[in-house]
Amino acid sequence: MFPSTAKSWRLAAASGALLVLSTTVHAGSPTQLTDRQLDGVTAGAFVVFSSADGQSTGLITMGSSNANSVVGSNPSVVNGFGSEGGIATGEATSFGTDGNSTSAPPATSGTSVVTGGTPEGNYNIVISANRTSSAGGLTIQGGFTSVYNAVIPGL
């Protein structure tokens, strides 16, 4: 609660007026920037994502899945330079067996691992891989996507 002095009340009123005015201020019409001005703007961004699922049927089933994403940025040392990167990984394992039962339906196992990413900058690198292996009712799948972008003035 504010003290009852007139100075404190005027300060509170001025602060409230500033808050109201700040929500109604407009920047005006768009202005075209020069190439040199654009070089000073960090324009890079990126998205990475991952998803991992597994399914199995049979008398004995086991499975696991894991998906992770990590992102980071390197602030500009020189005005206009900057870089960002991220990696998304996923793994899924499933196992299904009918236990040599002749009366059980056939066992199944399957996985779905999806990773991806999109960089936005004027120097981009995307590396991605996804592999699946299956044998004897066991299915293992893993994937990763690495995304890197940099803003390099003049490029």
N, C-alpha and C positions, 0 to 999 in steps of 0.2 A: 504494500500500500504506500502511496506517495505521501510525503509530509505535506502539511497544509500550507506551505509557503507558496506565494504567488509565482515565484521563479520556477518551482518544480512543476506547477500546473501548466505554465506556459511551455516548458520543455516537453511535457507529455502531449500537449495539444499540437505542437510543431511536429513531433515525431509521428503522430497519427495522421497529420496532413500530408507528410512526406510519403507515408505508406499508401495513402489513397492516390496521390499524384503519380507515384511510381508505377501503378498499374495501368495508367492511362497514357503514358508517354509513348510516342511512336517514332520510329527511326526515320521516317520520310520515305522517299522513293528509292528504289534500288540504284546503286552506283556501280558502273563497270570498273573492275580493278585492272591495273596494268599487269604485265607478266611479272615484273619485279615484286609487286604487291602480292600476287598469287603465290610466288615462291616462298613468301613468309608465312603462308597458311599451311598448317599440317592437315593434309586431306586424307591421310590413310586411315583405314578401318578394316575390320574383318569379322567374320562369323565362323565358328567351328561348332560342330555338333556330333554326338555319337548316340547310338542305340544298340542294345544287345538283348537278344531273347533266345531261349532254347525250349524245345518241347520233346517229350519222349512218352511212349506208351509201352506197356508190357507188364509182366508180373513183378519185375524189379526195375525201378527207374531211378535215375540220379541226374542232377543237372546244376549248373551254376552259370551266372552271367554277370558281367561287370562292364560299365561304361564310364569314362572319365574325360574331362576336358580341362585344359590348363591354358591360360592366356597371360601375356605380358607385353610390356611396351618399354621402349628405350627413349626417354625424352631427348629432345633435340639439344645437341651440344652447340651446334651452330644454328642460328635462326633459319628455320625452313627445313632442316634435316630432321628426320625422325623415323623410327621403325617400330613395328609391332609384329608379334608372332603368337601362334597358338598351336596346340596339338590336341587331337581327339583320338582316344583309343577305345577299343571294345573287344571283349572276348566272351564267347559262349561255349559251354560244354554240355552235351546231353548224352545219356546212356540209357538204352532200353533193351531188355532181354525177356524172353518168354520162359527162361529157366529150363530149357529142353522139354517143356510141356507140349504134348501133341494136341491137347484139347484147347489151348489158349490161342487167341488170334496172333498173327505175326507181330513182333515188336517193331517199333519205329523210333527214330531219333532224328532231330533236325535242329538247325540253328539259324539265326538271322542276326548278322552284325552289319550295321551301317555307320560309316563315319564320313564326314565331309567338311568342307570349308570353302569360303569365298573371300579372297582379299580384295581390298580397294586401295590402290595407290598407283604410282607410276612405275614401280618395280616390284613385281609379284613372283612368288615361288609357291607352288603347291605340289606336294609329294604325297601319294596315297597308295596303299596296298591293302588287299583283302584276300585271305586264303582259307579254304575249308578242306579238312581231311576227315575221312570216314573209314571205319573198319570194325567189323564184328559188333555192330550195334552202338558203337561209340562215334560221335560226331564232335569235332573240335573246329571252331572258327575264330579267327582273330583278324583285326583290321586296325589301321591307323591312318590318320590324315594329318599332315603338317602344313601349316599355312604361314607364310612370311610376307610382309610387305614393307616397303620403304618409300618415303617421299624424298626424291632427289631433285632439287631445283635444276631447271634447265633440261631435264631428261624428257 
